[in-house]
Amino acid sequence: MQFVRRIYSIWCYIWFLGLFLLLFPFFYIFLQKEKWHPKAHYLNRLWGHLFFPICFLPVSIEHRTKLDKHKPYVFCANHTSVLDIAVMGVVIENFYAFVGKRELAKIPLFGYMFTKLHITVDRSSRVSSYRTMQTALDTLGKGRSIMIFPEGGIVTENPPQMTPFKDGPFRMAIEKQVPVVPITLPYNWYILPDDGKLLFRRHTIKAIVHDPVPTAGMTMDDLSRLKKMTFDVIDRELQKYPLANPEQPVTTPSPVINHESR
């Protein structure tokens, strides 16, 4: 079984890198001007829609509500796998900026794209955190959404159980009076565990996009309440999925499914 996983993982990484290299010249062009950045964002989505079917990873997206593609939100998802970043490119249709760790900028080619299109932060530096917050607020002010993992990285020791959320995402949402959209990712930790082995498993990728949590009228006195509300929404959804044995049949007629429930 381990041998099969290694072969399958090699297949996934070949396509992961190959598709990115194929699209990179177009990324480079679209990253040269800010007004072209939405086209680079579209390439991110295109990459995901190509990569996951080629790697036999069906994507099932359940939308609990219909979001306005032209309004900004603060998207918050549980974080258990490096796969989460790629999955968000398929799940979120709004034009958004990731807030990710500074180390991503050091990855050849990908780092160039990430720093041009998204926001990096050195979590060990208060100055960097402050600057990141200001950049994120400016981004929301321009009508662009923010995507952030509120746990502050892959820090849980018992995935997919979460660790307490940081204040940052909820502080910016309240300051800009922008709704928070919780997203639950129940299986990514199983598909590509954060265990240092970098081995894939074939399994349906599931994402639940919940109803927005409104922040209109909230003040910083409501920060803890907003943080708890968001945590509870994701946590309640995670409890519906098996933690120890998440195996389930992968039967889906098309590689990517996008359910609109309302």
N, C-alpha and C positions, 0 to 999 in steps of 0.2 A: 504493500500500500504506500509506503514512504517513497519507493522508487517511482511509482505511478505519479505521486504528487510532485516529485521533482521534475519529471518529464513534462507534466502539465504546466508547472510553474515556468519552466523554460519557454514553453510555447507562449504563455501570457506575457512574459517580459520581452520576448522578441517583438511581439505585436505592440506592446506598450511603447517601446522605444521606436520601433519602425514607423508607426503611425505619427508619432510626435515629430520625428525627423522629416517625414513627408510633408507635414503641415507647417513646419517651422519657418520656411521662407515666407509664407503668407502671414504667420504670426509677426515676423520681423517687420514686414511692411505695415501692417495695421497698428503696430505699437509705436510708430514714429510720430503720430499725431493723436492727441487726446480725443478728437472728434471721431477718430477711426476705431477707438477702443471697443465700442459695441460689436464691431465685426470680429475682433480678436476673441471677445466673449462668445460669439457664435461659433468660432472655431473650437473653443473648449467643449461646447455642447456636441459639435460634430464628432470630435475625437471620441467622446464617451459613447455616442450612438454607434460608432464603428467598433470600438475596442470591446465592449461588453458582449455583443453578439458573436464576434470572432472567437472570444474566449469562453463561449458557452455559458455565460453568466446572465440569465434573464433578469430584467429589472422590472419589478412591480412597484408602482408608485400609487399610493392612495391619498387623494386630496380630500380632506374633510370640508374644505370650502374653496371657493374660487377667488384667487387673489387678483388684485389689479396689477397688471404687468407694468403699469406706468407710475406706480406709487412706490416709495421706499419703505422697506421693512428691515428689522433686525432679525435675521434668521439664526436660530440657535439649535444645534444638534448635539446629541451625545457623541463622544469621540472615543473609539476603541481600536481603530485601524488606520494605516496610511491610505487605505482604499477610500476612506471617507471623503477626501478632497476630490478625487476623481468622480465619485458618485454624485456629489453636489452639483457638478457641471451638468448632469442629466436631470437631476431632481428640480433644481431652481430655474425657472424660466425668466425671472426678473434679471435685469442687468445689475450685477452685484460686485462688490470687492471683498475678497477674503481678508481676514486678519490672521496671519500665520507667523510662525516662529522665524526668526532671522536666518536660521540654518538653511531654510529652503532656498535662500538667495545664492547659496554656494554651489548648488547643483548645476553643472554645465548646461547651458542653453535653457533648460527649464527655469533656472534661477533668474535669467534675464527676463523671460516672459513674466514670471511671477512678480518681480519687483516693479516692472513697468505697469502691470495691470492690477496688482493687488497691494496690500499693505503688510509690511513686515514689522516685527516687534522683538526686541531683546527683553525677555521677561525678567531678566536679572537686573535690569537697569531701570530705575525710576524715571530718569530723563527720557529714555526710549519709550517707556509706557505712556508718559505724558504726551510726547509727540505723536504717538500712535493714536491716542484718544483724540487729539486735535484734528489729525488727518481724517479719522473716521467720522468725526462730527462734520467736517467740511464736506466729506463725501455724501453723507446723508442730506446735508443742506442743498446739495446740487441735484437731489432727487434720485440718487443711486443707492441701492440697498447695501447692507453690510451682512456678510456671512461670518460667523465666529463660533468657535467651540467654547462654550462658557466654562468648561472644566479647566481650561488653560493648558490643554495638551492631552496626550494619552497618559493618564496618571492612575487610572483604576487598576487595582491588582486582582479584581474579580469581575472581569467583563461578562455581560454588558452592564453590570451594576455601575452606577455613577458615583462620582465624588462630588462634594459641594461645589456649587458654581461660584465663579468670581463675580465681582460687582460690575466690571467694565461694560459688558454689553447692555446691562439694564440702566446703568447711569447714562449712556449715550441715548438710549431709547427714550428715557424720560426727558432728558434735556431737549431733544428734538421732537418730542411728542409723536414718536413713530411707533407703530405696533410691533410687538415681538411675535415671531412665528416659530413655535417649537417644531422640531423635526425629530422623529424617532427612527433610529437605524438599528434594528434588532439583530441582524445577522452578520454584519461586516467583520466583527471580531472573530467570527468562526471561519469566514471565507479567507481572510488574510490576517492571521493573528499577529499581534505585536510581541512576538516571542524571540525575535532575532533570527529566525530560520527563513523568513521571507518565502514561505511555501503557501501556494493557493490551494483552496478546496473549491470544487464546483458546487454551487448552491445558488438558489434564487436570492438576488439582492432585493431587499424590501425597504421601502421608505414610506413613512406616514407623515404627511404635511398637515399639521393640526390647524385649528381655527386660530387666527391672530388674537393675541392678548392685547387689548387696547391700553394705551397709556395716556389718552387725552385727559387732562385735568390732574394727572399725577404729579407729585413733587418728589424731591429726594427723600422725604419721609416715608414714601411708599416703596423705596428701592428693595428692601428686604421682602416685602410682600410680593412684589412683581417677580423677584428671583425665585421665591418659593412656588408661586403659581406656575411658572415655566418649568421648573424642576419636576413638580408633581405631575404635570401633563405628560411629560416624556416618561417619567418613572412608572406611572400607571399603565402606559402602553407597553412598556418593556415587560411588565409582570404577566402579560398575556402570552408571552412567547417562552418556550422551554429554554432554560438556562444551561442545563447539563448536556442535553442531547438534542440539538436543534435540527437533526436530519429530517428532511421532508422531501417528498417526490418533487422533481422539477418538471412540471408539465404545463407548458404554455405555448400557444400557437405562434406567437411572435416574440422576437427577442426583447422588445421593450414595450411594456404595458403602462399606459397612463390613465388611471381611473379618475373620473370626475364624479363625485358622489352627490353633488348638488348642482 
